[in-house]
């Protein structure tokens, strides 16, 4: 059965930078899961989540009793956001917008969420991890179209492998079947020359960062 709402939005505890991003997502009728302290952000903006989950070690406000809440143990293998992704996948969602998972005081959590992007890919989904200015995507095959303003920074790094082979269109440094390797960082700080660009992955897997200047 087709889902009434096409995208699952998961809101974590880290700052998202642009309140309008969350408000737009919710008002377009997307399914909203608040992971732990993400509930504080939703409350501040007057947005009501469809589901709340976590061990609530980062929640500042009171935990509501009238909403659907999944309490998780503090000692667990999955992060709150990974558990939220698993719930979303179980509900049939494959398109995920992950907010509140970059920056903040825990860069290790950001790294965990990069791994989460790969988890989504391996389970038939696709996720965008963003704070409103910076967005991170994982690509394991095919092409990734990008839209933005001229000058948008684009960086590509192998992820989960020692090398990836890529081609770029619409970037200042265009390339054809170039191999990016670790620990080199040759894929950092390219930029869009127009409003559209395309990253093609021929081999390996990669994280693609975009940053609006």
Residue pairs with C-beta under 8 A, 6 or more apart in sequence:
3 31
3 91
3 92
3 93
4 29
5 29
5 30
5 31
6 30
6 95
7 25
7 30
7 31
7 93
7 95
7 96
7 97
8 30
8 31
8 33
8 88
8 91
8 93
8 95
8 96
8 97
9 22
9 25
9 26
9 30
9 31
9 32
9 33
9 96
9 97
9 99
10 33
10 35
10 38
10 81
10 84
10 85
10 88
10 96
10 97
10 98
10 99
10 101
11 22
11 32
11 33
11 34
11 35
11 38
11 39
11 41
11 42
11 49
11 99
11 100
12 35
12 36
12 37
12 38
12 80
12 81
12 98
12 99
12 100
12 101
12 109
12 113
13 35
13 36
13 37
13 38
13 40
13 41
13 58
13 59
13 100
13 104
14 100
14 101
14 102
14 103
14 104
14 106
14 109
14 110
14 131
15 100
15 103
15 104
15 131
16 22
16 41
16 99
16 100
16 130
16 131
16 132
17 103
17 131
17 132
17 133
18 131
18 132
18 133
19 45
20 132
21 99
21 130
21 132
22 41
22 42
22 45
22 47
22 99
23 45
23 47
25 32
25 97
25 99
26 32
26 47
30 97
31 50
31 51
31 88
31 91
31 93
32 42
32 47
32 48
32 49
32 50
32 51
33 49
33 50
33 51
33 52
33 53
33 84
33 87
33 88
34 41
34 42
34 49
34 51
34 52
34 53
34 54
35 53
35 54
35 80
35 81
35 83
35 84
35 100
36 53
36 54
36 55
36 56
36 57
36 58
36 59
36 80
37 54
37 58
37 59
37 60
37 100
38 99
38 100
39 49
39 52
39 59
39 61
39 63
40 59
40 60
40 61
41 100
42 48
42 49
43 61
48 67
49 67
50 68
51 68
51 69
51 70
51 84
51 87
52 63
52 64
52 67
52 68
52 69
52 70
53 69
53 70
53 71
53 72
53 80
53 83
53 84
53 87
54 70
54 71
54 72
54 80
54 83
55 71
55 72
55 73
55 74
55 76
55 80
56 63
56 71
57 74
63 69
70 83
70 87
72 78
72 80
72 83
76 83
78 86
79 109
79 112
79 113
79 116
81 98
81 101
81 112
81 113
81 116
82 112
82 116
82 119
85 96
85 98
85 116
85 119
85 120
85 125
85 127
88 96
89 120
89 123
89 124
89 125
93 125
94 124
94 125
94 126
95 125
95 126
96 120
96 125
96 126
96 127
96 128
97 127
97 128
97 130
98 113
98 116
98 117
98 127
98 128
98 129
98 130
99 130
99 131
100 131
101 109
101 110
101 113
101 116
101 129
102 110
102 113
102 129
102 130
102 131
102 134
102 136
103 110
103 131
104 110
113 129
114 129
114 136
114 138
114 159
114 207
116 127
116 129
117 127
117 129
117 136
117 137
117 138
117 207
118 138
118 140
118 159
118 160
118 205
120 126
120 127
120 138
121 138
121 139
121 140
126 137
127 137
127 138
128 135
128 136
128 137
129 135
129 136
129 137
130 136
133 211
133 212
134 209
134 210
134 211
134 212
135 209
135 210
135 211
136 207
136 208
136 209
137 144
137 207
137 208
138 159
138 205
138 206
138 207
138 208
139 199
139 201
139 205
139 206
139 207
139 208
140 201
140 205
141 201
142 200
142 201
143 198
143 199
143 200
143 201
144 198
144 199
144 200
144 201
144 208
145 196
145 197
145 198
146 152
146 154
146 170
146 192
146 196
146 197
146 198
146 199
146 208
146 210
147 195
147 196
148 192
148 195
148 197
148 210
148 212
149 192
149 195
149 212
149 213
150 191
150 192
150 193
150 194
150 195
151 191
151 192
151 213
152 191
152 192
152 210
152 211
152 212
152 213
153 189
153 190
153 191
153 209
153 210
153 211
153 213
154 168
154 171
154 190
154 191
154 192
154 197
154 199
154 208
154 209
154 210
155 187
155 188
155 189
155 190
155 208
155 209
155 211
156 164
156 166
156 180
156 187
156 190
156 199
156 206
156 207
156 208
156 209
157 180
157 182
157 185
157 187
157 188
157 206
157 207
157 209
158 164
158 180
158 181
158 182
158 204
158 205
158 206
159 205
159 206
159 207
160 205
161 204
161 205
162 181
162 182
163 179
163 180
163 181
163 182
163 203
163 204
164 179
164 180
164 201
164 203
164 204
164 205
164 206
165 177
165 178
165 179
165 180
165 201
165 202
165 203
165 204
166 175
166 177
166 178
166 180
166 187
166 199
166 200
166 201
166 202
166 206
167 175
167 176
167 177
167 178
167 199
167 200
167 202
168 174
168 175
168 190
168 197
168 198
168 199
168 200
169 197
169 198
169 200
170 192
170 193
170 194
170 196
170 197
170 198
171 190
171 191
171 192
171 193
171 197
172 190
172 191
172 192
172 193
173 190
177 202
178 186
180 186
180 187
180 206
187 206
199 206
199 208
